[in-house]
Amino acid sequence: MEELSAVKYEEKKSRFFAHLYLIDSPSEYHDIIEIHKKNYRKAAHHCSAMNYSDANKRIFQEFKSDGEVGHPGRVLMAVLQNNGLCSHVLVVSRIFGGIRLGPAGVSRAFKDVGEMCAGMNLKKEN
């Protein structure tokens, strides 16, 4: 696994830490989530998505919303797919700031930080 980009984003006092990884195997997905749980112990949620395609063109997709409202895992999967990122994992850890964002606000915040992280990677490639 290789970390390609990382972004910190703040929305109404909540802090979002997004990391994009290039992976060699779908088995690395769960290892990455465990790393985030250790690195961001104060985070209430660690939402993530994996989009992986192997040499035989088999597709492995998984996402987790970790109990967060607004289905942010599905939102992060859409970020990976819309940016053409295969063999990647996108993880966002949220540290709650005391102000509720609601389902739409949560989805929007996760999408925004995910797009920023994916965008940083795409800029590096060009």
N, CA, C and O atoms as a Tinker XYZ file with bonds, in Angstrom:
   504  protein
     1  N      0.832000   -1.171000    0.000000    73     2
     2  CA     0.000000    0.000000    0.000000    64     1     3
     3  C      0.880000    1.239000    0.000000    63     2     4     5
     4  O      1.968000    1.265000    0.576000    81     3
     5  N      0.370000    2.257000   -0.665000    73     3     6
     6  CA     1.107000    3.516000   -0.756000    64     5     7
     7  C      0.121000    4.660000   -0.559000    63     6     8     9
     8  O     -0.893000    4.742000   -1.252000    81     7
     9  N      0.423000    5.541000    0.389000    73     7    10
    10  CA    -0.430000    6.714000    0.581000    64     9    11
    11  C     -0.105000    7.724000   -0.513000    63    10    12    13
    12  O      1.048000    8.116000   -0.694000    81    11
    13  N     -1.147000    8.139000   -1.242000    73    11    14
    14  CA    -0.960000    9.047000   -2.363000    64    13    15
    15  C     -1.247000   10.503000   -2.008000    63    14    16    17
    16  O     -0.585000   11.409000   -2.514000    81    15
    17  N     -2.220000   10.724000   -1.152000    73    15    18
    18  CA    -2.540000   12.095000   -0.761000    64    17    19
    19  C     -3.294000   12.090000    0.557000    63    18    20    21
    20  O     -3.871000   11.084000    0.969000    81    19
    21  N     -3.270000   13.258000    1.212000    73    19    22
    22  CA    -3.976000   13.432000    2.482000    64    21    23
    23  C     -4.471000   14.870000    2.557000    63    22    24    25
    24  O     -3.791000   15.800000    2.122000    81    23
    25  N     -5.671000   15.035000    3.117000    73    23    26
    26  CA    -6.293000   16.358000    3.215000    64    25    27
    27  C     -6.968000   16.490000    4.575000    63    26    28    29
    28  O     -7.567000   15.539000    5.077000    81    27
    29  N     -6.866000   17.668000    5.161000    73    27    30
    30  CA    -7.618000   18.001000    6.370000    64    29    31
    31  C     -8.643000   19.063000    5.967000    63    30    32    33
    32  O     -8.323000   20.015000    5.255000    81    31
    33  N     -9.874000   18.882000    6.433000    73    31    34
    34  CA   -10.978000   19.770000    6.064000    64    33    35
    35  C    -11.807000   20.021000    7.303000    63    34    36    37
    36  O    -12.004000   19.117000    8.115000    81    35
    37  N    -12.299000   21.250000    7.458000    73    35    38
    38  CA   -13.131000   21.562000    8.609000    64    37    39
    39  C    -14.476000   22.089000    8.143000    63    38    40    41
    40  O    -14.559000   22.924000    7.242000    81    39
    41  N    -15.533000   21.582000    8.780000    73    39    42
    42  CA   -16.906000   22.001000    8.478000    64    41    43
    43  C    -17.644000   22.127000    9.796000    63    42    44    45
    44  O    -17.858000   21.129000   10.484000    81    43
    45  N    -18.037000   23.346000   10.161000    73    43    46
    46  CA   -18.772000   23.613000   11.399000    64    45    47
    47  C    -18.125000   22.934000   12.603000    63    46    48    49
    48  O    -18.786000   22.232000   13.368000    81    47
    49  N    -16.847000   23.153000   12.753000    73    47    50
    50  CA   -16.023000   22.665000   13.864000    64    49    51
    51  C    -15.712000   21.169000   13.826000    63    50    52    53
    52  O    -14.901000   20.700000   14.623000    81    51
    53  N    -16.331000   20.409000   12.926000    73    51    54
    54  CA   -15.936000   19.006000   12.752000    64    53    55
    55  C    -14.712000   18.975000   11.850000    63    54    56    57
    56  O    -14.624000   19.723000   10.876000    81    55
    57  N    -13.775000   18.106000   12.184000    73    55    58
    58  CA   -12.567000   17.965000   11.366000    64    57    59
    59  C    -12.617000   16.631000   10.629000    63    58    60    61
    60  O    -12.946000   15.594000   11.206000    81    59
    61  N    -12.286000   16.683000    9.354000    73    59    62
    62  CA   -12.296000   15.514000    8.488000    64    61    63
    63  C    -10.877000   15.296000    7.976000    63    62    64    65
    64  O    -10.253000   16.214000    7.444000    81    63
    65  N    -10.375000   14.081000    8.137000    73    63    66
    66  CA    -9.032000   13.727000    7.675000    64    65    67
    67  C     -9.161000   12.651000    6.604000    63    66    68    69
    68  O     -9.522000   11.511000    6.897000    81    67
    69  N     -8.863000   13.022000    5.362000    73    67    70
    70  CA    -9.014000   12.099000    4.227000    64    69    71
    71  C     -7.646000   11.637000    3.749000    63    70    72    73
    72  O     -6.697000   12.418000    3.676000    81    71
    73  N     -7.562000   10.350000    3.425000    73    71    74
    74  CA    -6.332000    9.763000    2.894000    64    73    75
    75  C     -6.689000    8.848000    1.729000    63    74    76    77
    76  O     -7.642000    8.072000    1.794000    81    75
    77  N     -5.910000    8.958000    0.673000    73    75    78
    78  CA    -6.094000    8.110000   -0.503000    64    77    79
    79  C     -4.891000    7.191000   -0.619000    63    78    80    81
    80  O     -3.744000    7.631000   -0.538000    81    79
    81  N     -5.170000    5.906000   -0.812000    73    79    82
    82  CA    -4.118000    4.897000   -0.911000    64    81    83
    83  C     -4.224000    4.130000   -2.219000    63    82    84    85
    84  O     -5.317000    3.901000   -2.735000    81    83
    85  N     -3.081000    3.742000   -2.741000    73    83    86
    86  CA    -2.995000    2.790000   -3.849000    64    85    87
    87  C     -2.694000    1.442000   -3.203000    63    86    88    89
    88  O     -1.762000    1.324000   -2.406000    81    87
    89  N     -3.483000    0.426000   -3.546000    73    87    90
    90  CA    -3.298000   -0.883000   -2.911000    64    89    91
    91  C     -2.921000   -1.941000   -3.940000    63    90    92    93
    92  O     -3.218000   -1.813000   -5.127000    81    91
    93  N     -2.258000   -2.992000   -3.454000    73    91    94
    94  CA    -1.852000   -4.118000   -4.295000    64    93    95
    95  C     -2.835000   -5.278000   -4.190000    63    94    96    97
    96  O     -2.839000   -6.166000   -5.042000    81    95
    97  N     -3.669000   -5.274000   -3.151000    73    95    98
    98  CA    -4.583000   -6.375000   -2.896000    64    97    99
    99  C     -5.767000   -5.871000   -2.069000    63    98   100   101
   100  O     -5.598000   -4.981000   -1.235000    81    99
   101  N     -6.953000   -6.420000   -2.286000    73    99   102
   102  CA    -8.104000   -6.022000   -1.468000    64   101   103
   103  C     -7.919000   -6.309000    0.021000    63   102   104   105
   104  O     -8.571000   -5.683000    0.856000    81   103
   105  N     -7.046000   -7.239000    0.357000    73   103   106
   106  CA    -6.826000   -7.573000    1.768000    64   105   107
   107  C     -6.207000   -6.400000    2.543000    63   106   108   109
   108  O     -6.273000   -6.381000    3.772000    81   107
   109  N     -5.621000   -5.445000    1.862000    73   107   110
   110  CA    -5.017000   -4.291000    2.535000    64   109   111
   111  C     -6.067000   -3.301000    3.055000    63   110   112   113
   112  O     -5.770000   -2.465000    3.908000    81   111
   113  N     -7.275000   -3.403000    2.542000    73   111   114
   114  CA    -8.347000   -2.482000    2.918000    64   113   115
   115  C     -8.568000   -2.439000    4.429000    63   114   116   117
   116  O     -8.602000   -1.361000    5.022000    81   115
   117  N     -8.715000   -3.582000    5.036000    73   115   118
   118  CA    -8.988000   -3.640000    6.474000    64   117   119
   119  C     -7.776000   -3.184000    7.292000    63   118   120   121
   120  O     -7.940000   -2.613000    8.370000    81   119
   121  N     -6.563000   -3.432000    6.789000    73   119   122
   122  CA    -5.352000   -2.956000    7.470000    64   121   123
   123  C     -5.317000   -1.428000    7.498000    63   122   124   125
   124  O     -4.934000   -0.831000    8.504000    81   123
   125  N     -5.714000   -0.806000    6.401000    73   123   126
   126  CA    -5.719000    0.657000    6.318000    64   125   127
   127  C     -6.719000    1.239000    7.314000    63   126   128   129
   128  O     -6.420000    2.229000    7.982000    81   127
   129  N     -7.878000    0.646000    7.417000    73   127   130
   130  CA    -8.879000    1.133000    8.376000    64   129   131
   131  C     -8.346000    1.034000    9.806000    63   130   132   133
   132  O     -8.548000    1.944000   10.609000    81   131
   133  N     -7.673000   -0.056000   10.119000    73   131   134
   134  CA    -7.097000   -0.216000   11.461000    64   133   135
   135  C     -6.027000    0.844000   11.731000    63   134   136   137
   136  O     -5.934000    1.350000   12.850000    81   135
   137  N     -5.231000    1.182000   10.739000    73   135   138
   138  CA    -4.223000    2.243000   10.878000    64   137   139
   139  C     -4.913000    3.561000   11.224000    63   138   140   141
   140  O     -4.449000    4.301000   12.092000    81   139
   141  N     -6.014000    3.849000   10.546000    73   139   142
   142  CA    -6.733000    5.100000   10.803000    64   141   143
   143  C     -7.353000    5.117000   12.188000    63   142   144   145
   144  O     -7.394000    6.165000   12.833000    81   143
   145  N     -7.825000    4.004000   12.645000    73   143   146
   146  CA    -8.397000    3.947000   13.987000    64   145   147
   147  C     -7.330000    4.239000   15.039000    63   146   148   149
   148  O     -7.628000    4.837000   16.074000    81   147
   149  N     -6.105000    3.828000   14.787000    73   147   150
   150  CA    -5.000000    4.107000   15.710000    64   149   151
   151  C     -4.525000    5.550000   15.582000    63   150   152   153
   152  O     -4.242000    6.196000   16.591000    81   151
   153  N     -4.434000    6.064000   14.353000    73   151   154
   154  CA    -3.929000    7.421000   14.128000    64   153   155
   155  C     -4.921000    8.510000   14.528000    63   154   156   157
   156  O     -4.520000    9.607000   14.917000    81   155
   157  N     -6.198000    8.210000   14.432000    73   155   158
   158  CA    -7.236000    9.190000   14.754000    64   157   159
   159  C     -8.150000    8.619000   15.838000    63   158   160   161
   160  O     -9.326000    8.346000   15.597000    81   159
   161  N     -7.593000    8.447000   17.021000    73   159   162
   162  CA    -8.316000    7.835000   18.132000    64   161   163
   163  C     -9.529000    8.658000   18.575000    63   162   164   165
   164  O    -10.504000    8.101000   19.080000    81   163
   165  N     -9.474000    9.971000   18.392000    73   163   166
   166  CA   -10.584000   10.834000   18.809000    64   165   167
   167  C    -11.712000   10.854000   17.785000    63   166   168   169
   168  O    -12.780000   11.403000   18.057000    81   167
   169  N    -11.497000   10.275000   16.632000    73   167   170
   170  CA   -12.522000   10.293000   15.581000    64   169   171
   171  C    -13.716000    9.435000   15.977000    63   170   172   173
   172  O    -13.568000    8.318000   16.472000    81   171
   173  N    -14.896000    9.984000   15.749000    73   171   174
   174  CA   -16.131000    9.248000   16.033000    64   173   175
   175  C    -16.406000    8.224000   14.938000    63   174   176   177
   176  O    -16.995000    7.175000   15.195000    81   175
   177  N    -15.976000    8.534000   13.708000    73   175   178
   178  CA   -16.272000    7.662000   12.572000    64   177   179
   179  C    -15.069000    7.589000   11.628000    63   178   180   181
   180  O    -14.349000    8.566000   11.422000    81   179
   181  N    -14.883000    6.403000   11.068000    73   179   182
   182  CA   -13.852000    6.152000   10.049000    64   181   183
   183  C    -14.580000    5.560000    8.842000    63   182   184   185
   184  O    -14.778000    4.348000    8.756000    81   183
   185  N    -14.966000    6.416000    7.930000    73   183   186
   186  CA   -15.727000    5.979000    6.754000    64   185   187
   187  C    -14.751000    5.728000    5.611000    63   186   188   189
   188  O    -13.719000    6.389000    5.502000    81   187
   189  N    -15.096000    4.757000    4.757000    73   187   190
   190  CA   -14.116000    4.356000    3.755000    64   189   191
   191  C    -14.772000    3.694000    2.559000    63   190   192   193
   192  O    -15.934000    3.289000    2.593000    81   191
   193  N    -13.972000    3.601000    1.490000    73   191   194
   194  CA   -14.401000    2.887000    0.288000    64   193   195
   195  C    -13.176000    2.303000   -0.397000    63   194   196   197
   196  O    -12.094000    2.890000   -0.396000    81   195
   197  N    -13.381000    1.120000   -0.986000    73   195   198
   198  CA   -12.330000    0.460000   -1.757000    64   197   199
   199  C    -12.895000    0.128000   -3.129000    63   198   200   201
   200  O    -13.997000   -0.407000   -3.250000    81   199
   201  N    -12.130000    0.450000   -4.151000    73   199   202
   202  CA   -12.467000    0.092000   -5.522000    64   201   203
   203  C    -11.215000   -0.582000   -6.094000    63   202   204   205
   204  O    -10.192000    0.074000   -6.296000    81   203
   205  N    -11.297000   -1.881000   -6.350000    73   203   206
   206  CA   -10.117000   -2.639000   -6.774000    64   205   207
   207  C    -10.479000   -3.550000   -7.948000    63   206   208   209
   208  O    -11.521000   -4.205000   -7.949000    81   207
   209  N     -9.607000   -3.575000   -8.931000    73   207   210
   210  CA    -9.769000   -4.450000  -10.087000    64   209   211
   211  C     -8.465000   -5.226000  -10.268000    63   210   212   213
   212  O     -7.393000   -4.629000  -10.357000    81   211
   213  N     -8.556000   -6.562000  -10.322000    73   211   214
   214  CA    -7.330000   -7.358000  -10.448000    64   213   215
   215  C     -6.988000   -7.624000  -11.915000    63   214   216   217
   216  O     -7.673000   -7.146000  -12.818000    81   215
   217  N     -5.926000   -8.388000  -12.138000    73   215   218
   218  CA    -5.443000   -8.679000  -13.493000    64   217   219
   219  C     -6.467000   -9.452000  -14.321000    63   218   220   221
   220  O     -6.463000   -9.363000  -15.548000    81   219
   221  N     -7.335000  -10.202000  -13.665000    73   219   222
   222  CA    -8.377000  -10.966000  -14.361000    64   221   223
   223  C     -9.655000  -10.154000  -14.564000    63   222   224   225
   224  O    -10.688000  -10.696000  -14.956000    81   223
   225  N     -9.575000   -8.861000  -14.295000    73   223   226
   226  CA   -10.707000   -7.932000  -14.449000    64   225   227
   227  C    -11.851000   -8.205000  -13.460000    63   226   228   229
   228  O    -12.984000   -7.774000  -13.673000    81   227
   229  N    -11.535000   -8.929000  -12.375000    73   227   230
   230  CA   -12.518000   -9.089000  -11.311000    64   229   231
   231  C    -12.534000   -7.807000  -10.493000    63   230   232   233
   232  O    -11.486000   -7.236000  -10.195000    81   231
   233  N    -13.716000   -7.368000  -10.137000    73   231   234
   234  CA   -13.856000   -6.117000   -9.402000    64   233   235
   235  C    -14.236000   -6.413000   -7.956000    63   234   236   237
   236  O    -15.146000   -7.194000   -7.679000    81   235
   237  N    -13.516000   -5.770000   -7.044000    73   235   238
   238  CA   -13.781000   -5.872000   -5.612000    64   237   239
   239  C    -14.126000   -4.471000   -5.124000    63   238   240   241
   240  O    -13.321000   -3.545000   -5.223000    81   239
   241  N    -15.334000   -4.337000   -4.595000    73   239   242
   242  CA   -15.761000   -3.053000   -4.066000    64   241   243
   243  C    -16.349000   -3.259000   -2.681000    63   242   244   245
   244  O    -17.074000   -4.221000   -2.424000    81   243
   245  N    -16.020000   -2.334000   -1.804000    73   243   246
   246  CA   -16.561000   -2.387000   -0.451000    64   245   247
   247  C    -16.553000   -0.969000    0.103000    63   246   248   249
   248  O    -15.652000   -0.182000   -0.189000    81   247
   249  N    -17.548000   -0.657000    0.890000    73   247   250
   250  CA   -17.550000    0.635000    1.568000    64   249   251
   251  C    -18.159000    0.485000    2.947000    63   250   252   253
   252  O    -18.966000   -0.411000    3.195000    81   251
   253  N    -17.758000    1.384000    3.844000    73   251   254
   254  CA   -18.231000    1.355000    5.228000    64   253   255
   255  C    -18.574000    2.785000    5.658000    63   254   256   257
   256  O    -17.804000    3.719000    5.437000    81   255
   257  N    -19.736000    2.926000    6.271000    73   255   258
   258  CA   -20.148000    4.236000    6.780000    64   257   259
   259  C    -19.913000    4.363000    8.283000    63   258   260   261
   260  O    -20.069000    5.453000    8.835000    81   259
   261  N    -19.547000    3.294000    8.945000    73   259   262
   262  CA   -19.164000    3.278000   10.357000    64   261   263
   263  C    -20.192000    3.960000   11.263000    63   262   264   265
   264  O    -19.826000    4.643000   12.219000    81   263
   265  N    -21.470000    3.773000   10.959000    73   263   266
   266  CA   -22.520000    4.326000   11.808000    64   265   267
   267  C    -22.818000    5.799000   11.582000    63   266   268   269
   268  O    -23.682000    6.363000   12.253000    81   267
   269  N    -22.132000    6.416000   10.666000    73   267   270
   270  CA   -22.348000    7.842000   10.361000    64   269   271
   271  C    -23.623000    8.009000    9.540000    63   270   272   273
   272  O    -23.955000    7.141000    8.731000    81   271
   273  N    -24.343000    9.118000    9.739000    73   271   274
   274  CA   -25.559000    9.396000    8.960000    64   273   275
   275  C    -25.186000    9.815000    7.546000    63   274   276   277
   276  O    -24.057000   10.240000    7.299000    81   275
   277  N    -26.120000    9.699000    6.629000    73   275   278
   278  CA   -25.909000   10.200000    5.272000    64   277   279
   279  C    -25.183000    9.260000    4.334000    63   278   280   281
   280  O    -24.891000    9.650000    3.203000    81   279
   281  N    -24.883000    8.055000    4.743000    73   279   282
   282  CA   -24.218000    7.051000    3.906000    64   281   283
   283  C    -22.906000    7.543000    3.285000    63   282   284   285
   284  O    -22.742000    7.457000    2.068000    81   283
   285  N    -21.965000    8.059000    4.093000    73   283   286
   286  CA   -20.723000    8.582000    3.524000    64   285   287
   287  C    -19.848000    7.525000    2.844000    63   286   288   289
   288  O    -19.072000    7.863000    1.950000    81   287
   289  N    -19.953000    6.263000    3.244000    73   287   290
   290  CA   -19.179000    5.219000    2.566000    64   289   291
   291  C    -19.568000    5.123000    1.107000    63   290   292   293
   292  O    -18.708000    5.001000    0.235000    81   291
   293  N    -20.860000    5.178000    0.841000    73   291   294
   294  CA   -21.358000    5.146000   -0.543000    64   293   295
   295  C    -20.897000    6.395000   -1.306000    63   294   296   297
   296  O    -20.566000    6.319000   -2.489000    81   295
   297  N    -20.879000    7.534000   -0.624000    73   295   298
   298  CA   -20.415000    8.786000   -1.237000    64   297   299
   299  C    -18.939000    8.671000   -1.613000    63   298   300   301
   300  O    -18.538000    9.100000   -2.694000    81   299
   301  N    -18.134000    8.096000   -0.729000    73   299   302
   302  CA   -16.701000    7.937000   -1.016000    64   301   303
   303  C    -16.479000    6.965000   -2.168000    63   302   304   305
   304  O    -15.564000    7.158000   -2.969000    81   303
   305  N    -17.308000    5.915000   -2.265000    73   303   306
   306  CA   -17.209000    4.993000   -3.398000    64   305   307
   307  C    -17.477000    5.744000   -4.701000    63   306   308   309
   308  O    -16.782000    5.529000   -5.695000    81   307
   309  N    -18.467000    6.611000   -4.701000    73   307   310
   310  CA   -18.777000    7.402000   -5.898000    64   309   311
   311  C    -17.609000    8.310000   -6.274000    63   310   312   313
   312  O    -17.341000    8.516000   -7.457000    81   311
   313  N    -16.919000    8.849000   -5.288000    73   311   314
   314  CA   -15.732000    9.683000   -5.566000    64   313   315
   315  C    -14.670000    8.862000   -6.286000    63   314   316   317
   316  O    -14.099000    9.312000   -7.280000    81   315
   317  N    -14.406000    7.653000   -5.783000    73   315   318
   318  CA   -13.407000    6.789000   -6.437000    64   317   319
   319  C    -13.830000    6.478000   -7.870000    63   318   320   321
   320  O    -13.022000    6.585000   -8.792000    81   319
   321  N    -15.079000    6.097000   -8.059000    73   319   322
   322  CA   -15.557000    5.716000   -9.391000    64   321   323
   323  C    -15.574000    6.903000  -10.344000    63   322   324   325
   324  O    -15.166000    6.770000  -11.498000    81   323
   325  N    -16.036000    8.052000   -9.887000    73   323   326
   326  CA   -16.125000    9.230000  -10.750000    64   325   327
   327  C    -14.760000    9.760000  -11.175000    63   326   328   329
   328  O    -14.634000   10.425000  -12.203000    81   327
   329  N    -13.743000    9.460000  -10.377000    73   327   330
   330  CA   -12.383000    9.895000  -10.709000    64   329   331
   331  C    -11.566000    8.793000  -11.372000    63   330   332   333
   332  O    -10.369000    8.961000  -11.607000    81   331
   333  N    -12.206000    7.667000  -11.674000    73   331   334
   334  CA   -11.520000    6.569000  -12.354000    64   333   335
   335  C    -10.413000    5.941000  -11.535000    63   334   336   337
   336  O     -9.404000    5.500000  -12.085000    81   335
   337  N    -10.590000    5.898000  -10.231000    73   335   338
   338  CA    -9.558000    5.362000   -9.346000    64   337   339
   339  C     -9.847000    3.897000   -9.022000    63   338   340   341
   340  O    -10.708000    3.595000   -8.195000    81   339
   341  N     -9.131000    3.005000   -9.669000    73   339   342
   342  CA    -9.195000    1.571000   -9.388000    64   341   343
   343  C     -7.957000    1.219000   -8.580000    63   342   344   345
   344  O     -6.939000    1.903000   -8.673000    81   343
   345  N     -8.036000    0.185000   -7.810000    73   343   346
   346  CA    -6.936000   -0.228000   -6.938000    64   345   347
   347  C     -6.637000    0.839000   -5.893000    63   346   348   349
   348  O     -5.483000    1.070000   -5.532000    81   347
   349  N     -7.696000    1.482000   -5.415000    73   347   350
   350  CA    -7.544000    2.560000   -4.452000    64   349   351
   351  C     -8.480000    2.364000   -3.258000    63   350   352   353
   352  O     -9.523000    1.715000   -3.341000    81   351
   353  N     -8.051000    2.959000   -2.148000    73   351   354
   354  CA    -8.863000    3.043000   -0.937000    64   353   355
   355  C     -8.895000    4.509000   -0.516000    63   354   356   357
   356  O     -7.865000    5.184000   -0.503000    81   355
   357  N    -10.078000    4.990000   -0.176000    73   355   358
   358  CA   -10.256000    6.346000    0.327000    64   357   359
   359  C    -10.863000    6.235000    1.719000    63   358   360   361
   360  O    -11.932000    5.649000    1.892000    81   359
   361  N    -10.176000    6.801000    2.716000    73   359   362
   362  CA   -10.633000    6.745000    4.100000    64   361   363
   363  C    -10.766000    8.167000    4.626000    63   362   364   365
   364  O     -9.881000    8.999000    4.422000    81   363
   365  N    -11.872000    8.441000    5.302000    73   363   366
   366  CA   -12.078000    9.742000    5.936000    64   365   367
   367  C    -12.453000    9.505000    7.395000    63   366   368   369
   368  O    -13.430000    8.821000    7.698000    81   367
   369  N    -11.660000   10.081000    8.286000    73   367   370
   370  CA   -11.930000   10.003000    9.723000    64   369   371
   371  C    -12.491000   11.353000   10.161000    63   370   372   373
   372  O    -11.922000   12.399000    9.851000    81   371
   373  N    -13.612000   11.323000   10.885000    73   371   374
   374  CA   -14.267000   12.559000   11.330000    64   373   375
   375  C    -14.190000   12.693000   12.835000    63   374   376   377
   376  O    -14.565000   11.788000   13.580000    81   375
   377  N    -13.694000   13.848000   13.268000    73   375   378
   378  CA   -13.708000   14.203000   14.676000    64   377   379
   379  C    -14.833000   15.213000   14.854000    63   378   380   381
   380  O    -14.768000   16.328000   14.335000    81   379
   381  N    -15.867000   14.812000   15.595000    73   379   382
   382  CA   -17.080000   15.607000   15.760000    64   381   383
   383  C    -16.769000   16.910000   16.493000    63   382   384   385
   384  O    -16.067000   16.913000   17.504000    81   383
   385  N    -17.298000   18.012000   15.973000    73   383   386
   386  CA   -17.026000   19.324000   16.553000    64   385   387
   387  C    -18.136000   19.889000   17.410000    63   386   388   389
   388  O    -18.030000   21.021000   17.884000    81   387
   389  N    -19.208000   19.124000   17.624000    73   387   390
   390  CA   -20.271000   19.581000   18.496000    64   389   391
   391  C    -21.477000   20.159000   17.776000    63   390   392   393
   392  O    -22.505000   20.408000   18.407000    81   391
   393  N    -21.377000   20.378000   16.476000    73   391   394
   394  CA   -22.493000   20.913000   15.703000    64   393   395
   395  C    -22.949000   19.831000   14.730000    63   394   396   397
   396  O    -22.156000   19.348000   13.922000    81   395
   397  N    -24.200000   19.454000   14.801000    73   395   398
   398  CA   -24.724000   18.415000   13.908000    64   397   399
   399  C    -24.859000   18.964000   12.491000    63   398   400   401
   400  O    -25.329000   20.084000   12.292000    81   399
   401  N    -24.451000   18.181000   11.531000    73   399   402
   402  CA   -24.520000   18.590000   10.133000    64   401   403
   403  C    -25.761000   18.061000    9.432000    63   402   404   405
   404  O    -26.151000   18.587000    8.390000    81   403
   405  N    -26.387000   17.032000    9.985000    73   403   406
   406  CA   -27.520000   16.398000    9.332000    64   405   407
   407  C    -27.038000   15.489000    8.216000    63   406   408   409
   408  O    -25.893000   15.608000    7.779000    81   407
   409  N    -27.888000   14.580000    7.745000    73   407   410
   410  CA   -27.469000   13.628000    6.716000    64   409   411
   411  C    -26.941000   14.281000    5.438000    63   410   412   413
   412  O    -25.919000   13.853000    4.901000    81   411
   413  N    -27.627000   15.311000    4.951000    73   411   414
   414  CA   -27.172000   15.969000    3.716000    64   413   415
   415  C    -25.846000   16.690000    3.934000    63   414   416   417
   416  O    -24.962000   16.640000    3.079000    81   415
   417  N    -25.707000   17.358000    5.073000    73   415   418
   418  CA   -24.460000   18.064000    5.375000    64   417   419
   419  C    -23.287000   17.117000    5.548000    63   418   420   421
   420  O    -22.172000   17.411000    5.117000    81   419
   421  N    -23.542000   15.982000    6.180000    73   419   422
   422  CA   -22.489000   14.974000    6.359000    64   421   423
   423  C    -22.057000   14.429000    4.994000    63   422   424   425
   424  O    -20.864000   14.343000    4.703000    81   423
   425  N    -23.026000   14.067000    4.170000    73   423   426
   426  CA   -22.699000   13.543000    2.835000    64   425   427
   427  C    -21.897000   14.555000    2.031000    63   426   428   429
   428  O    -20.913000   14.205000    1.380000    81   427
   429  N    -22.324000   15.812000    2.083000    73   427   430
   430  CA   -21.634000   16.867000    1.338000    64   429   431
   431  C    -20.193000   17.052000    1.835000    63   430   432   433
   432  O    -19.269000   17.198000    1.034000    81   431
   433  N    -20.010000   17.046000    3.161000    73   431   434
   434  CA   -18.666000   17.222000    3.725000    64   433   435
   435  C    -17.751000   16.066000    3.331000    63   434   436   437
   436  O    -16.596000   16.289000    2.966000    81   435
   437  N    -18.258000   14.830000    3.402000    73   435   438
   438  CA   -17.441000   13.681000    3.017000    64   437   439
   439  C    -17.125000   13.725000    1.518000    63   438   440   441
   440  O    -16.009000   13.402000    1.111000    81   439
   441  N    -18.092000   14.118000    0.708000    73   439   442
   442  CA   -17.851000   14.228000   -0.736000    64   441   443
   443  C    -16.800000   15.293000   -1.019000    63   442   444   445
   444  O    -15.880000   15.064000   -1.805000    81   443
   445  N    -16.928000   16.451000   -0.387000    73   443   446
   446  CA   -15.986000   17.544000   -0.623000    64   445   447
   447  C    -14.554000   17.151000   -0.252000    63   446   448   449
   448  O    -13.627000   17.371000   -1.032000    81   447
   449  N    -14.373000   16.575000    0.931000    73   447   450
   450  CA   -13.018000   16.208000    1.346000    64   449   451
   451  C    -12.479000   15.047000    0.509000    63   450   452   453
   452  O    -11.286000   15.000000    0.212000    81   451
   453  N    -13.354000   14.109000    0.127000    73   451   454
   454  CA   -12.931000   13.013000   -0.744000    64   453   455
   455  C    -12.486000   13.514000   -2.107000    63   454   456   457
   456  O    -11.474000   13.060000   -2.642000    81   455
   457  N    -13.249000   14.458000   -2.674000    73   455   458
   458  CA   -12.885000   15.044000   -3.970000    64   457   459
   459  C    -11.565000   15.818000   -3.883000    63   458   460   461
   460  O    -10.751000   15.772000   -4.805000    81   459
   461  N    -11.362000   16.523000   -2.774000    73   459   462
   462  CA   -10.097000   17.243000   -2.588000    64   461   463
   463  C     -8.919000   16.270000   -2.579000    63   462   464   465
   464  O     -7.895000   16.507000   -3.219000    81   463
   465  N     -9.082000   15.193000   -1.855000    73   463   466
   466  CA    -8.011000   14.190000   -1.737000    64   465   467
   467  C     -7.750000   13.526000   -3.087000    63   466   468   469
   468  O     -6.597000   13.372000   -3.490000    81   467
   469  N     -8.807000   13.136000   -3.783000    73   467   470
   470  CA    -8.655000   12.521000   -5.108000    64   469   471
   471  C     -8.066000   13.524000   -6.094000    63   470   472   473
   472  O     -7.235000   13.161000   -6.926000    81   471
   473  N     -8.488000   14.773000   -6.007000    73   471   474
   474  CA    -7.979000   15.813000   -6.887000    64   473   475
   475  C     -6.498000   16.065000   -6.702000    63   474   476   477
   476  O     -5.787000   16.317000   -7.675000    81   475
   477  N     -6.017000   16.000000   -5.454000    73   475   478
   478  CA    -4.587000   16.167000   -5.197000    64   477   479
   479  C     -3.805000   15.063000   -5.908000    63   478   480   481
   480  O     -2.753000   15.315000   -6.495000    81   479
   481  N     -4.325000   13.851000   -5.848000    73   479   482
   482  CA    -3.650000   12.723000   -6.498000    64   481   483
   483  C     -3.620000   12.923000   -8.017000    63   482   484   485
   484  O     -2.595000   12.678000   -8.654000    81   483
   485  N     -4.721000   13.358000   -8.587000    73   483   486
   486  CA    -4.790000   13.539000  -10.043000    64   485   487
   487  C     -3.839000   14.644000  -10.498000    63   486   488   489
   488  O     -3.267000   14.545000  -11.583000    81   487
   489  N     -3.658000   15.693000   -9.695000    73   487   490
   490  CA    -2.714000   16.759000  -10.023000    64   489   491
   491  C     -1.286000   16.249000  -10.021000    63   490   492   493
   492  O     -0.480000   16.644000  -10.863000    81   491
   493  N     -0.963000   15.352000   -9.057000    73   491   494
   494  CA     0.384000   14.775000   -8.980000    64   493   495
   495  C      0.696000   13.939000  -10.213000    63   494   496   497
   496  O      1.827000   13.929000  -10.701000    81   495
   497  N     -0.336000   13.226000  -10.721000    73   495   498
   498  CA    -0.120000   12.340000  -11.881000    64   497   499
   499  C      0.125000   13.128000  -13.152000    63   498   500   501
   500  O      0.829000   12.650000  -14.042000    81   499
   501  N     -0.440000   14.331000  -13.263000    73   499   502
   502  CA    -0.289000   15.143000  -14.498000    64   501   503
   503  C      0.958000   15.962000  -14.508000    63   502   504
   504  O      1.215000   16.685000  -15.471000    81   503
